[in-house]
Amino acid sequence: MERTSTSLPGSSPDEMFPVLTPEQQTRVLAHGRLRQAKSGETIVEPSTPGIKFFVVVSGRLELHRVSENQEELIAFCGPGMFTGELSLLSGRRALIRISAGEDSELIEIEREALRGLVQQ
């Protein structure tokens, strides 16, 4: 994927996906569970209902836009970063494909548990 030297505000990974501190990750883990993902494993498929929230403990997740049988890598999440589309909170279907870019350890949280965490 070709990258340009100029970027729009909010387009760098650290602006798009804030990094949680170890303390924040511990707090999140209390509402979820640890999960291993193998390199290449699909974590979320587009149009899947009941998607989950993921925090990357180690490894990397890749986010892909899928359209007309084409797939484009649009972003990645490294350690401390988390996934989450607005559709996660609204209960709608996923808009993107998320896969493990390498063997990864994730914190996985169900939608309702995430809502409880956010409300705290």
C-alpha positions as CSV (number, residue, x, y, z in Angstrom):
1,M,0.0,0.0,0.0
2,E,1.5,3.4,-1.0
3,R,1.7,6.0,1.7
4,T,2.1,9.7,1.2
5,S,4.3,12.0,3.3
6,T,1.5,14.4,4.2
7,S,-1.3,13.2,6.4
8,L,-4.7,14.6,7.4
9,P,-5.5,15.3,11.1
10,G,-6.7,12.1,12.7
11,S,-5.2,9.9,10.0
12,S,-2.1,8.5,11.8
13,P,-2.6,5.3,13.8
14,D,-1.9,7.0,17.1
15,E,-4.6,9.6,16.4
16,M,-7.2,7.1,15.0
17,F,-6.6,4.5,17.7
18,P,-5.6,5.8,21.1
19,V,-3.2,3.5,23.1
20,L,-4.5,2.3,26.5
21,T,-2.1,2.3,29.4
22,P,-1.3,-1.0,31.2
23,E,-3.6,0.1,34.0
24,Q,-6.5,0.8,31.6
25,Q,-5.9,-2.6,29.9
26,T,-6.2,-4.3,33.3
27,R,-9.5,-2.4,33.9
28,V,-10.8,-3.5,30.5
29,L,-9.7,-7.1,31.1
30,A,-11.9,-7.3,34.2
31,H,-14.9,-7.0,31.8
32,G,-13.6,-9.5,29.2
33,R,-11.3,-12.3,28.6
34,L,-7.9,-13.0,27.1
35,R,-7.9,-14.6,23.7
36,Q,-5.1,-15.8,21.3
37,A,-5.3,-15.2,17.6
38,K,-3.1,-16.9,15.0
39,S,-1.6,-14.9,12.2
40,G,-4.1,-14.6,9.3
41,E,-7.0,-15.5,11.5
42,T,-10.2,-13.5,10.8
43,I,-11.5,-11.9,14.0
44,V,-14.5,-10.0,12.5
45,E,-16.2,-10.4,9.1
46,P,-18.1,-7.5,7.5
47,S,-21.9,-7.7,8.0
48,T,-21.4,-9.9,11.1
49,P,-23.9,-9.2,13.9
50,G,-22.9,-9.2,17.5
51,I,-19.4,-8.0,17.0
52,K,-17.0,-7.6,20.0
53,F,-14.5,-5.1,21.2
54,F,-10.8,-6.0,21.1
55,V,-7.8,-4.6,22.8
56,V,-4.4,-5.7,21.4
57,V,-2.1,-6.9,24.2
58,S,0.6,-8.2,21.9
59,G,0.8,-8.6,18.1
60,R,-1.2,-6.7,15.5
61,L,-4.7,-6.6,14.1
62,E,-5.3,-5.4,10.5
63,L,-8.5,-3.6,9.5
64,H,-9.6,-4.1,5.9
65,R,-12.3,-2.5,3.8
66,V,-14.0,-5.1,1.6
67,S,-16.0,-4.1,-1.4
68,E,-16.8,-5.8,-4.7
69,N,-14.6,-8.7,-3.9
70,Q,-11.6,-6.4,-3.2
71,E,-9.9,-6.0,0.1
72,E,-7.9,-2.9,1.1
73,L,-5.8,-2.6,4.3
74,I,-6.9,0.7,5.8
75,A,-5.4,0.6,9.3
76,F,-3.7,-1.6,11.9
77,C,-3.9,-1.8,15.7
78,G,-0.8,-2.6,17.7
79,P,-0.3,-3.2,21.4
80,G,-2.5,-1.1,23.6
81,M,-4.8,-0.1,20.7
82,F,-8.4,-1.2,20.4
83,T,-10.9,-1.8,17.8
84,G,-14.4,-0.5,17.8
85,E,-16.8,0.8,15.2
86,L,-19.8,2.9,16.0
87,S,-21.8,-0.1,14.9
88,L,-20.5,-1.9,18.0
89,L,-22.3,0.4,20.4
90,S,-25.4,0.8,18.2
91,G,-25.8,-3.0,17.7
92,R,-25.4,-2.8,13.9
93,R,-23.4,-5.2,11.7
94,A,-19.7,-4.9,11.3
95,L,-18.5,-2.6,8.4
96,I,-14.9,-4.0,8.1
97,R,-12.9,-7.2,8.2
98,I,-10.5,-7.5,11.1
99,S,-7.7,-10.1,11.0
100,A,-4.6,-10.9,13.0
101,G,-1.6,-9.6,11.1
102,E,0.6,-11.8,13.3
103,D,0.1,-14.1,16.3
104,S,-1.6,-11.9,18.8
105,E,-3.0,-11.8,22.3
106,L,-6.2,-9.9,22.6
107,I,-8.7,-8.8,25.3
108,E,-12.1,-9.6,24.0
109,I,-15.2,-7.9,25.4
110,E,-18.9,-8.6,24.6
111,R,-21.0,-5.6,23.5
112,E,-23.0,-5.5,26.7
113,A,-20.0,-5.7,29.0
114,L,-18.4,-2.9,27.0
115,R,-21.5,-0.8,27.5
116,G,-21.2,-1.4,31.3
117,L,-17.5,-0.4,31.2
118,V,-18.3,2.8,29.3
119,Q,-21.1,3.7,31.8
120,Q,-18.6,3.3,34.7
